[in-house]
Amino acid sequence: MSSPYKKLSIKKLPVPTEKGTEESRFWKRFKSRCSLSEIASVTSIKFSPIQPFDFAVTSSTRVQIYSTQTYKVKKTISRFNDIAYCGTIRNDGKLLVAGDATGLIQVFDINSRAILRTMQGHNHPVHITRFAPGNTQILSCSDDKTARIWDVPGQEAISIFQEHQDYVRAGLISNDNPHLVLTGSYDQSIKLWDLRTNSCTMSMSHGAPVEDVLMFPGGGMIISAGGPTITVWDLISGGRVVRSVSNHQKTITSMCFNGSSTRLLTGSLDHHVKIYDVQNYDVVHSIEYSSPILCIALSPDDTNIVAGMTCGTISIRRRKFVQKELSMSHQNKQPRVGSYKYFTRGQTYSGNKGDFVVESKPRERLALYDRYLKKFQYSNALDAALRNGTQAILTISLLQELIRRDALRQAIVGRDDLSLEPLVKFLIRWINEPRYTSILVDVGNVIIDVYSSVIYKSPLIEKLIVNLHAKVKTEMNLQKEIAKIIGSLEMVAKGSLLTDTTNYT
């Protein structure tokens, strides 16, 4: 009884080690989904805190609400008399607040786009507007050097902070303690205010005009951005600097956390977004954009990165989910009764540990080249491996098997110019690949040995052989130049070593 046929073993060549870490591979899955255009620079992007996590884009004299499902405009709010700033959606997703260049602050109903409240008091542009955690108060920061807390029902300022000496361009209210307000100014200072006493309880100097501030969950630490530097402060220790990092080449304009506050994203005028690990503040990934970045935002579910640029472009990157994540998200979803999926459920069930599984052996199907090899039809097997779309490594593996069987000459002889053409073209394409060179040189020698006396009779094959000769000659000249360079470098290295030894003596 003959032994079963052994399939062709595909040659395994060494592959370069995969660069990057699991962290960088995660961020590389954020692929550019689309780019949208606004009529002016995009000054602010804010995500809604609730699903489906729509985002508000502020540009020129309008605020637009975009859908994260279709990336199309759902609502446009354009009832501003001048340039609008910092359109922010409330925690319940129903209201939006924005300031403008006249100092006016307006609260809108997102569904009807109606103006619900108007607050006046600032006499310079208002660049920052934020809802307080209780949803009944608003923080505003203005170029008139003040920050104010507004009562939404009464439409009046209940607290005014006036100790800054320049534009106030950054501010927030603590989510964990709504009595604490943090502001940053172009006077290079960061101030912590207590609403219970309406006074500044802590002041820190960043060393550059402050563009943005963030507060960690718990309120014990904050981050400030100004110039090309981010600085981490410990409020519990009285404003002590924990870390200062400068990885950008130009001013950092915007910062945001990921959903779990374990990663920090910074956008800069140097066209880059950098992502930091907040444990050690090392850069784990970097994304390059086409224009300077004015604002950056990451959706609460870590699915979309949206960047606004000076040229008016909005770049949207959506994370591509891997199969494992998709299966986990759908594992609890039951199919509808009576549907196709309902009747085919359980097909992927693999059993529990310790279960006895009866294995079924499907009939093994051989590839076309394997079927020819099994019948010792070596010429047909080579033709099958040279078909268009076949991977080069598979063809190389077949040639190596033919050499092992001492059947290479048998597979090559007896060919006309049309059947010899694919083999010669394969040699021309891959002869200079270091991993394949040794095998293809043997194949080339056999072709020359078999057809040297008749090559000139076929203009097609003669031209291909000339091209093959030219490619081999070019590669040999290149190797000679590389050898000269290596020799020169070795002489320089030995001369340097000799000089060091002489100086030491």
C-alpha positions, -999 to +999 in steps of 0.1 A: +000+000+000+015+034-010+020+060+016-003+091+016+009+120-005+026+148+014+015+183+004+040+208-008+057+224+022+056+262+018+091+276+025+092+298+057+116+327+055+126+349+084+103+380+086+112+413+102+101+417+138+069+437+141+076+472+152+055+489+179+038+479+210+002+468+217-004+504+228+007+519+195-012+492+175-043+503+194-040+539+183-030+529+148-064+514+144-078+549+144-081+553+106-089+585+088-127+582+082-134+615+065-125+652+065-150+680+067-146+716+058-158+747+077-158+783+064-132+794+090-108+781+116-122+754+139-118+768+174-136+742+195-149+706+194-169+692+223-185+657+225-219+651+241-215+631+273-243+608+264-249+584+236-247+585+206-219+610+215-226+636+189-201+665+188-204+703+186-180+721+162-176+759+167-163+779+137-169+814+125-204+826+136-220+792+141-220+760+161-228+728+142-238+694+158-224+664+139-236+628+141-210+602+150-229+577+130-231+595+096-207+624+102-233+647+088-247+679+103-277+673+125-283+709+137-268+743+129-270+771+154-260+804+138-278+830+159-246+849+168-237+885+160-200+879+159-175+850+160-187+821+182-165+803+207-166+771+227-200+755+220-204+730+248-232+704+252-248+699+287-245+666+305-281+656+295-275+664+259-304+688+257-288+723+259-258+740+244-239+770+257-216+792+237-199+826+239-190+851+212-166+879+203-190+906+217-189+891+252-224+876+250-232+842+264-262+822+250-279+790+260-297+771+233-322+742+231-305+718+208-337+703+193-355+736+185-323+758+183-342+784+203-323+808+226-334+800+261-311+823+281-288+853+273-262+865+298-244+898+294-215+912+316-183+905+297-171+934+275-145+913+256-147+880+237-157+850+258-135+820+248-146+795+274-181+784+284-188+753+306-218+739+324-213+731+361-220+695+372-254+706+386-265+719+352-279+752+367-246+772+366-222+782+338-185+791+339-173+817+314-137+830+308-131+861+288-104+884+273-116+911+298-093+892+324-122+878+344-139+845+349-176+844+360-201+819+374-236+825+361-269+813+375-288+800+344-324+805+358-316+841+369-293+850+340-269+868+363-233+865+375-231+851+411-193+851+412-167+872+395-129+863+396-107+893+388-071+885+398-058+876+364-037+902+346-043+890+310-067+871+288-083+841+305-083+814+279-087+782+299-111+771+327-132+743+342-154+734+371-144+703+391-168+674+385-160+660+420-163+692+439-185+718+422-172+745+446-138+745+429-130+764+397-097+762+378-087+789+354-056+796+332-045+829+317-021+845+293-004+860+324+011+825+327-008+817+359-032+789+369-055+798+397-078+776+418-109+794+431-134+785+459-170+794+452-178+793+489-155+822+496-152+837+461-115+839+465-083+824+450-070+796+472-040+786+451-019+801+423+008+785+402+030+798+374+032+778+342+060+798+327+041+805+294+007+817+284-018+790+294-039+776+266-057+748+283-062+731+317-075+696+327-083+681+361-079+644+370-109+625+385-108+631+422-095+667+418-061+660+434-040+667+403-043+690+373-025+695+340-018+728+323-007+735+287+012+765+275+039+770+249+053+736+239+051+723+275+026+704+296+030+706+334+014+683+360+005+698+394-003+682+427-030+703+444-029+683+476+008+691+480+000+728+476+006+731+439+039+712+436+051+704+401+050+666+396+062+665+360+069+689+331+071+675+296+080+692+263+076+670+233+060+695+208+079+719+187+052+747+189+024+758+211+000+732+226-035+745+219-057+718+233-058+687+256-082+659+264-083+626+283-095+593+270-126+577+286-108+562+315-084+592+321-054+570+316-042+586+284-037+623+276-040+637+241-024+670+232-028+689+199-003+715+188+004+741+161+033+718+150+006+696+131+009+668+157-013+651+182+007+632+209-007+606+232+008+602+267+006+575+293-003+594+325+017+569+346+050+581+333+041+607+307+059+589+279+046+594+244+030+561+233+018+573+199+019+603+176-005+614+148+005+639+121-020+662+105-018+685+074-023+718+093-018+734+127-043+720+153-065+743+173-086+718+191-087+680+197-114+658+212-118+621+219-153+605+222-162+592+257-163+556+243-128+560+228-141+554+192-136+588+174-107+613+174-118+646+160-093+674+153-100+710+142-074+729+123-066+765+114-074+759+077-110+750+086-106+713+082-122+688+106-103+655+106-123+625+119-105+592+128-126+562+137-112+532+155-114+500+136-126+472+159-108+439+158-127+407+156-123+400+193-139+433+203-168+427+179-175+393+192-174+405+228-198+433+220-223+409+204-219+379+226-250+388+247-272+397+217-297+369+211-310+363+176-347+369+167-368+338+171-374+322+137-346+340+119-317+322+101-293+330+129-317+315+154-317+281+137-279+282+131-270+292+166-245+270+184-225+261+154-194+278+168-198+263+203-165+245+211-176+227+243-163+229+279-130+218+292-129+181+297-157+173+272-151+144+248-151+158+212-157+135+183-135+148+155-145+146+119-118+144+093-129+164+062-116+152+029-083+170+021-084+190-010-051+195-028-041+226-047-036+224-085+002+223-083+000+196-056-022+175-078+003+177-106+032+170-083+013+139-070+011+127-107+048+136-113+037+162-140+064+186-130+061+210-160+023+214-153+030+219-116+055+247-124+029+264-148+003+263-120+027+279-096+035+307-121-001+318-126-010+354-120-019+361-084+003+333-069+025+344-040+062+345-048+070+323-018+048+295-031+066+295-065+099+295-047+088+266-026+078+246-057+111+254-074+130+242-042+109+210-042+118+204-079+155+208-071+151+184-042+135+158-065+162+165-092+133+173-116+140+210-123+155+203-157+126+180-165+101+208-157+119+234-178+127+215-210+104+212-240+088+247-236+080+272-264+085+309-260+050+315-246+053+289-218+089+300-210+080+337-208+063+335-172+093+318-157+119+343-171+097+372-160+096+357-125+134+355-125+136+392-136+112+402-109+127+384-079+164+377-088+177+405-066+156+395-036+183+382-011+160+355+003+154+340-032+186+347-050+204+313-044+174+293-058+167+316-087+204+315-098+202+278-101+170+281-121+186+307-144+216+285-150+193+256-161+174+279-185+206+291-201+220+256-203+189+242-220+179+270-243+213+288-251+214+274-286+179+286-296+173+318-276+181+340-306+153+324-326+127+340-303+128+378-301+106+377-270+128+354-250+160+371-263+147+405-250+138+390-216+172+373-213+189+407-221+168+424-193+177+396-169+214+401-177+211+438-172+194+434-138+220+409-126+248+432-138+232+462-120+229+442-088+265+430-090+277+466-094+257+476-064+272+449-043+307+460-053+300+495-043+286+483-009+317+462-004+339+493-011+319+513+015+321+486+041+359+484+035+363+521+039+342+521+071+364+493+085+395+513+077+381+544+095+371+523+125+405+506+128+422+539+124+401+555+151+408+525+174+446+528+167+445+565+175+427+559+208+453+532+217+482+556+209+467+584+230+461+560+259+497+549+258 
